[in-house]
């Protein structure tokens, strides 16, 4: 698929390298000594109790949160105060939010073409073509001329995914993409995400959807109190959890 | 057996029926709006009583007993209103002391204003692309037409007056106070301390001082401080002060709008790689300004009415003309409230139009129920 072409065969070196990451909100030590290396096309699900720092961790990858200690290197570029680096990384990293964060004053199509036109400097006609392609892929091309407020939650989240894909990112971050959805709409969003995972996209997904994790994840990371407590393949993680905290967490949500 | 038979099924669905007559039509409207409760009925009756008390007298004075024609004040004998001055003085109410032979320049300016405004206010006009450029060029064209230059005879701004002066000062203020207000509002929320401090002190200083004080400072004190070579037209000084004054209020109105935008909107813009100015222009401001429309128009209307304060630099705007006529020996004692009524009418037409346009704009920009 389109995304996979960006990474030449055999080039499966790390796309994200996080070492010794520490972050505080005021006095609160929210991320503690995080080390994480993500390979190209790897699909990682991050889970853990609320307040464990999982959202903050993925928000550090596109610098929606600033970290105080450690290094974050994305696709060979280190995140520092250098604004050029930050912009360069944000262009390559797509993000899907819990609350969708679609732009309510723009149509679905305009939501999708905004960044390609203004950030990638793509001609409008081409941007619209690309947008329609992705709207078709998330199965809502017929809603292109509507405004976000006229769509259901599930449709809005699918638009948000399409909007991110229009920037042709190398990495997609999902911050609890189904947590704000009514139960009957979770499935349609997860289907789109499974489809995306099968196309070879590098994905980091913060979610409580353990079925999704079991189906697509290469690795599951369990976080608690700002640290990575356990990480393993889904099989091992669910059937043979090592730490007591993981066992407790699994017993609560499964 | 359960007590209630909850299990049922319907073989035929019910057809739609029209609502009962009492809830629609004139009777329905009167009932729901004027006599819905005892309190509302009492208020309705009281309102009708007040109107019955005031309206007949007003109509009698303004129209029935009024004198419509005449050359001088003594032609107005009756107790009613004296409108005889209208036909000879109306031009002064509009053009002030602008030279009569140059009235055409003001008229052309007004005629050119119509398309310039239309292209700024309405979408979907033909040639919109060129129209916007024309709107941007209009202030230059208007300034040359009104003041002179490029072969046109120069007319000093102290000859400006009447409602035309209110319109000029008001339009300049409206056009400039919005962008300045936006910059101040963004500045006040800026992460850069210098920018933030400047915006906060500017806004708080301007809001903390009466407009008329600022005007006196600009007119009387400023020349004492500035070197004598620096001369700034008095009208321009007044327009600057009125504009800055409105900008401070505008900034706070817009800041309210900015605060209503959820953080997620900023983050979504950032996450896609949009820069600060791009996300402000494309994402945040369109939404924040839409929310702020009532407050923005409120400030515009206030600013427009503040233009009557040009009287303190000795310019005779429409209100000045109104008072001038009251003391004119030809009409002394015969004309007083009438001229104010005319001035009020001029202002009302413009302010009410702004208000209606803003309602229309709010509806047009509402993307939740289209």
Interface residues (C-beta under 8 A of the other chain):
Chain A: X62 X64 X87 X90 X91 X93 X94 X95 X97 X99 X101 X102 X103 X104 X105 X114 X115 X118 X119 X147 X148 X149 X150 X163 X164 X167
Chain B: X262 X264 X265 X267 X268 X270 X271 X272 X273 X274 X275 X278 X282 X283 X286 X287 X290 X365 X367 X368 X369 X370
